[in-house]
Amino acid sequence: MKTLAIIGGGAAGLAAAVEAARESRRRSARMEITVYEASDRVGKSILATGNGRCNLSNSAIDAAVYRNAEFVREAYRALPPEKVRSSFADLGLVMREEAEGRIYPLTNKATSVLDVLRFAIRESGVRESCGTEVVAVTPVEERFLVCFADGGTVFADAVILACGGGPAQSLLPPAYPYAGVLPVLGPLKTDVAPIKGLNNIRVRCEVSLYGRPCESGDKAAGRRKALPSPSLKACEAGEVLFRDYGVSGIAIFDLSRFAEAGDVLSLDLVPETSEDALAADLSLRVERFGSRGAVELLSGMLLAPVARAVCASIGMRADDPVARGRTADLACAVKSFRLEVRGAGDVRQCQVSRGGFEVAPFSPDTMESRLHAGLYVVGEALDIDAPCGGYNLHWAWTSGALAGRAAAGRCAP
Ligand SMILES: Cc1cc2nc3c(=O)[nH]c(=O)nc-3n(C[C@H](O)[C@H](O)[C@H](O)COP(=O)(O)OP(=O)(O)OC[C@H]3O[C@@H](n4cnc5c(N)ncnc54)[C@H](O)[C@@H]3O)c2cc1C
């Protein structure tokens, strides 16, 4: 009987197992499928997703938002997003759509997603070998020697490497180029002086990420030059959470995919109002509440600690009344509160790893290696990542299912 070894029982590995079993049934082929999982049980990574709710897909999956978008586009052509979702429905999962197309299980529990996958593989006779860490996969003639951390080995006719985003370079021969992994989709460390006293405060705003310091204007005078658009790397709207080391929140997570130390985040704290309209509004406030200090002048618009930080960013004293001539400066500071990026924040909170096996040696419609037929790499083990919103899990399901189907086809007589 032909054997398929799936290395890693996370999202992509379980999707691969389900699809391989389904395809071998369809072809009436007898095949032994084993999932080798390093931890004590499969699917733990799925349980942690979406704050335990598992944002498993998105109704508007778009290959363009992924790293290595062309490769992903081909894969989604081979297995369209709606087919992945209907496969889950076939397994019994009822899903609902929330804001921005995010798809969750109706139960709001990641366990429901894992349960339907586990029941499907159990009913198909897929073996689970937990507590089994794979350390190397070596092509030997037409087959693969799989080596385990405890010194054991097995031969397999096909191997699907679904080991996730951790360092995995040593698992495959050196012929497979590997981009070093970097945690992304997480908080960012920034200079902390401008956000002193803001820990745990949330603001809804628009955040732009600039690739280099974006102005050289006279800070004391407060007025800054317009931002040069060519250095704009990315822009996101949403909630930002100030932390004592920097910033967090979904908008920041998404920007973290593009951020490097030395970049600048510019927060527009009143995105619905243009800078000119805001300056006019502030002038009116000066007319009406002229005796108020700067922070009080901004009350009703910004939380007091945030207003204090904004005023400090242009050297304006919090308790002093705002001079008529400085309302434009204040409006500018509210519309572009700047923080310099120092690097990734708490890496334990990062949701994906940038990097992994480069996609060039693999076929996007099957995930099969062009160098060694019968070897497949899927999910986050490849150098593919995407923003928050269900895109990363959707990639794991799709790439896993494509590989599972192709591996079963290869093993069929
Ligand atoms: C906190 C958190 C929340 C997230 N929320 C979402 C979300 O809501 N929506 C979304 O789309 N994405 C989310 N993600 C990202 C998503 O979880 C991953 O993109 C996805 O799980 C990747 O699937 P994978 O199968 O490639 O890797 P994983 O799911 O990480 O699975 C890899 C598996 O391989 C095992 N393994 C590793 N090395 C070996 C080895 N050498 N031998 C044997 N087994 C091995 C691991 O133990 C693991 O079980 C989140 C990530 C995190 C960390």
The ligand as an SDF file (V2000), in Angstrom:
LIG
                    3D

 53 58  0  0  0  0  0  0  0  0999 V2000
   -2.6780   33.9200   17.9950 C   0  0  0  0  0  0  0  0  0  0  0  0
   -2.9380   33.6850   16.5300 C   0  0  0  0  0  0  0  0  0  0  0  0
   -4.1800   33.9950   16.0170 C   0  0  0  0  0  0  0  0  0  0  0  0
   -4.4150   33.7980   14.6410 C   0  0  0  0  0  0  0  0  0  0  0  0
   -5.6670   34.0810   14.1590 N   0  0  0  0  0  0  0  0  0  0  0  0
   -5.9160   33.8920   12.8410 C   0  0  0  0  0  0  0  0  0  0  0  0
   -7.2230   34.0780   12.3270 C   0  0  0  0  0  0  0  0  0  0  0  0
   -8.1910   34.3220   13.0610 O   0  0  0  0  0  0  0  0  0  0  0  0
   -7.3960   33.9340   10.9730 N   0  0  0  0  0  0  0  0  0  0  0  0
   -6.3750   33.5770   10.1390 C   0  0  0  0  0  0  0  0  0  0  0  0
   -6.5960   33.4710    8.9310 O   0  0  0  0  0  0  0  0  0  0  0  0
   -5.1420   33.3340   10.6150 N   0  0  0  0  0  0  0  0  0  0  0  0
   -4.8960   33.4570   11.9330 C   0  0  0  0  0  0  0  0  0  0  0  0
   -3.6540   33.1730   12.4180 N   0  0  0  0  0  0  0  0  0  0  0  0
   -2.6370   32.6340   11.4870 C   0  0  0  0  0  0  0  0  0  0  0  0
   -2.9120   31.1320   11.2420 C   0  0  0  0  0  0  0  0  0  0  0  0
   -3.0880   30.4740   12.4810 O   0  0  0  0  0  0  0  0  0  0  0  0
   -1.7590   30.4830   10.4780 C   0  0  0  0  0  0  0  0  0  0  0  0
   -1.5200   31.2050    9.2970 O   0  0  0  0  0  0  0  0  0  0  0  0
   -2.0990   29.0260   10.1350 C   0  0  0  0  0  0  0  0  0  0  0  0
   -2.3590   28.2710   11.2950 O   0  0  0  0  0  0  0  0  0  0  0  0
   -0.9520   28.3870    9.3500 C   0  0  0  0  0  0  0  0  0  0  0  0
   -1.2740   27.0380    9.1280 O   0  0  0  0  0  0  0  0  0  0  0  0
   -0.1220   25.9410    8.9920 P   0  0  0  0  0  0  0  0  0  0  0  0
   -0.8020   24.6340    8.9650 O   0  0  0  0  0  0  0  0  0  0  0  0
    0.7840   26.3100    7.9030 O   0  0  0  0  0  0  0  0  0  0  0  0
    0.7120   26.0570   10.3400 O   0  0  0  0  0  0  0  0  0  0  0  0
    0.2230   25.7030   11.8060 P   0  0  0  0  0  0  0  0  0  0  0  0
   -1.2470   25.8300   11.9090 O   0  0  0  0  0  0  0  0  0  0  0  0
    1.0780   26.5040   12.6900 O   0  0  0  0  0  0  0  0  0  0  0  0
    0.5630   24.1510   11.9760 O   0  0  0  0  0  0  0  0  0  0  0  0
    1.8670   23.6520   11.9540 C   0  0  0  0  0  0  0  0  0  0  0  0
    1.8690   22.3730   12.7760 C   0  0  0  0  0  0  0  0  0  0  0  0
    3.0770   21.6700   12.5380 O   0  0  0  0  0  0  0  0  0  0  0  0
    3.5910   21.1960   13.7480 C   0  0  0  0  0  0  0  0  0  0  0  0
    5.0410   21.0470   13.5390 N   0  0  0  0  0  0  0  0  0  0  0  0
    5.9640   22.0140   13.3900 C   0  0  0  0  0  0  0  0  0  0  0  0
    7.1780   21.5160   13.1620 N   0  0  0  0  0  0  0  0  0  0  0  0
    7.0300   20.1770   13.1690 C   0  0  0  0  0  0  0  0  0  0  0  0
    7.9400   19.0950   12.9970 C   0  0  0  0  0  0  0  0  0  0  0  0
    9.2290   19.3100   12.7550 N   0  0  0  0  0  0  0  0  0  0  0  0
    7.4700   17.8310   13.0750 N   0  0  0  0  0  0  0  0  0  0  0  0
    6.1430   17.6000   13.3020 C   0  0  0  0  0  0  0  0  0  0  0  0
    5.2430   18.5890   13.4900 N   0  0  0  0  0  0  0  0  0  0  0  0
    5.6830   19.8560   13.4110 C   0  0  0  0  0  0  0  0  0  0  0  0
    3.2110   22.2520   14.7550 C   0  0  0  0  0  0  0  0  0  0  0  0
    3.2020   21.7510   16.0660 O   0  0  0  0  0  0  0  0  0  0  0  0
    1.8070   22.6270   14.2590 C   0  0  0  0  0  0  0  0  0  0  0  0
    0.8070   21.8130   14.8270 O   0  0  0  0  0  0  0  0  0  0  0  0
   -3.3980   33.3270   13.7830 C   0  0  0  0  0  0  0  0  0  0  0  0
   -2.1610   32.9950   14.3320 C   0  0  0  0  0  0  0  0  0  0  0  0
   -1.9270   33.1700   15.6830 C   0  0  0  0  0  0  0  0  0  0  0  0
   -0.5850   32.7830   16.2400 C   0  0  0  0  0  0  0  0  0  0  0  0
  1  2  1  0
  2  3  1  0
  2 52  2  0
  3  4  2  0
  4  5  1  0
  4 50  1  0
  5  6  2  0
  6  7  1  0
  6 13  1  0
  7  8  2  0
  7  9  1  0
  9 10  1  0
 10 11  2  0
 10 12  1  0
 12 13  2  0
 13 14  1  0
 14 15  1  0
 14 50  1  0
 15 16  1  0
 16 17  1  0
 16 18  1  0
 18 19  1  0
 18 20  1  0
 20 21  1  0
 20 22  1  0
 22 23  1  0
 23 24  1  0
 24 25  2  0
 24 26  1  0
 24 27  1  0
 27 28  1  0
 28 29  2  0
 28 30  1  0
 28 31  1  0
 31 32  1  0
 32 33  1  0
 33 34  1  0
 33 48  1  0
 34 35  1  0
 35 36  1  0
 35 46  1  0
 36 37  1  0
 36 45  1  0
 37 38  2  0
 38 39  1  0
 39 40  1  0
 39 45  2  0
 40 41  1  0
 40 42  2  0
 42 43  1  0
 43 44  2  0
 44 45  1  0
 46 47  1  0
 46 48  1  0
 48 49  1  0
 50 51  2  0
 51 52  1  0
 52 53  1  0
M  END
$$$$
